[in-house]
Amino acid sequence: MTVPNANRAIIAGDKLTAYLLNMSHKRGAAKARLLLSLGYRSDAAQVLESDLRAQHLSLEVTRTHENAYGVVYEIVGPIRAPNGSRVQFCSVWQVDTGTDVPRFMTMYPR
């Protein structure tokens, strides 16, 4: 099974620029160091967005669970980064209760 309605997934730009690609973010700095070392850039966050859509949302879900806000889907698989490296990541998506559109929550290396 893939994430339902993956073709309509929402990936907030500030989730990428203010968190995942931000070396100053308290919790995101380690992820930013890795992603920047792989060739991603905060001034070109659309490359990371595109890679998530093309390379992760097409993969099978590896784990699902429910929380107080909806259903969470986790995908574990490789992403080919701009520098050519293949790195295993877990991406996390949530379909909020009362909606049918997945939202990107986070990603981290595996």
GILINGI-V76202 format. One record per residue. N is the residue number from 0. RES is the residue in one letter. NEAR is the number of other ideal C-beta (glycine too) atoms within 8 Angstrom. Layout:
n,res,near
N,RES,NEAR
N,RES,NEAR
This chain:
n,res,near
0,M,3
1,T,9
2,V,12
3,P,7
4,N,10
5,A,10
6,N,4
7,R,7
8,A,14
9,I,8
10,I,11
11,A,8
12,G,8
13,D,7
14,K,12
15,L,13
16,T,11
17,A,7
18,Y,13
19,L,13
20,L,14
21,N,12
22,M,7
23,S,4
24,H,10
25,K,4
26,R,5
27,G,11
28,A,11
29,A,6
30,K,12
31,A,14
32,R,9
33,L,10
34,L,12
35,L,12
36,S,7
37,L,11
38,G,9
39,Y,12
40,R,9
41,S,9
42,D,4
43,A,7
44,A,13
45,Q,6
46,V,10
47,L,12
48,E,11
49,S,8
50,D,12
51,L,14
52,R,10
53,A,8
54,Q,12
55,H,14
56,L,13
57,S,7
58,L,9
59,E,6
60,V,11
61,T,7
62,R,6
63,T,8
64,H,6
65,E,6
66,N,7
67,A,2
68,Y,6
69,G,10
70,V,8
71,V,12
72,Y,13
73,E,12
74,I,14
75,V,8
76,G,9
77,P,8
78,I,11
79,R,8
80,A,13
81,P,7
82,N,7
83,G,5
84,S,8
85,R,7
86,V,10
87,Q,8
88,F,13
89,C,11
90,S,11
91,V,11
92,W,15
93,Q,13
94,V,14
95,D,8
96,T,5
97,G,3
98,T,7
99,D,5
100,V,9
101,P,14
102,R,12
103,F,14
104,M,8
105,T,9
106,M,11
107,Y,7
108,P,8
109,R,6
